[in-house]
Amino acid sequence: MSLKPRHFLFGIVLVLSLLAVNAQKSLADKRDFTVVNETSFIITHLYVSPHSADNWEDDVLGSDVLKPGHHVKITFSDSLDACYYDIKAIYEDGDKSIKYNVDLCNISTFRFHE
């Protein structure tokens, strides 16, 4: 049984597609996670900093806000190997929630709740 050229070509395209999908998955940082706002308040500022840092990093929301019941995906593009991070939310009324030493390498979702 011989392969026809179009079957061979289809096989090559299929293999390349599978390689591309696996490459995309491997590019994801193990610290990437989703923050869910399960409070009844709008989160106006959200900070995620390495636990060893002396200061909070930039607000990951920028000019956006995180409304109650909504979520945001946090992705990393730095070369740090740290897994433990502190997460701080500031709400529209000025109240704050801070969680220290969150192991981002072993979670996929972090929830702020009342």
C-alpha positions, 0 to 999 in steps of 0.5 A, a space after each residue: 500500500 503506497 501513500 498518495 501525495 495528498 495523504 502524506 501532505 495531510 499527515 505533515 500538516 497534522 503533525 505540525 499543527 500538533 507541535 504548534 499546539 504543544 509549543 503554545 502550552 509549554 510557553 505558559 508560565 507555571 505562575 499564570 493564574 486567574 483572579 476572581 472577585 467574589 466580593 460585592 465590591 469593585 476592585 480598583 487596584 490589584 498588585 501581585 509581587 514576589 513575597 521577597 520583594 520590598 515593594 508592591 509591583 505595578 497595578 496589574 489592572 492598569 486603568 481597568 477595574 475588576 467588578 464583582 463576579 468577574 475574573 482576570 487572567 494574570 500572566 507572567 513574562 519575567 524570568 523569575 523562578 519565585 513561586 511565592 507571591 503576595 496579592 493585594 486588592 484595593 476596593 473602590 471604598 479604599 478597603 484592602 485585602 492582602 494575602 501573603 505567600 500564595 504559591 502560584 506554581 500550585 494554583 490556577 485560581 485565586 479568589 477574593 471573597 467577603 
